[in-house]
Amino acid sequence: MSWLIYLLFGVGMAFQALGAIALHRFPDVYTRLHGATKCTTFGSMFIYLGVMVYGMTMVLSGDASFMALPFHVAIIMLFILITNPTGAHAIARAAHRMGIKPKQAVIDELGEADR
């Protein structure tokens, strides 16, 4: 089971690193938000899955003190799945209302809806 935990942690860290690269390399606030939010959400999910697998292996090995860990991590995963996209949407909407336009967008549907 330890190889599965290491694999999940490795995939999670790779996604987190891609999110950091997206923050550095993408041209405007909207693409940076998109890249960072997607990558950090997926990265967090894989890391949390690794923690859940670790907790379940500890419970199966007889350590009852880890019994609640998978449930707590599942609740954290649910909150991350709700708050990351919602926060990114709020930031993007605020940036658009402040007048920051996308650099390479062909169609600005949000600007058309505000008219």
Secondary structure, 3 states (H helix, E strand, C coil): CHHHHHHHHHHHHHHHHHHHHHHHHCCCHHHHHHHHHHHHHHHHHHHHHHHHHHHHHHHHCCCHHHCCHHHHHHHHHHHHHHHHHHHHHHHHHHHHHCCCCCCCCCCCHHHHHHC
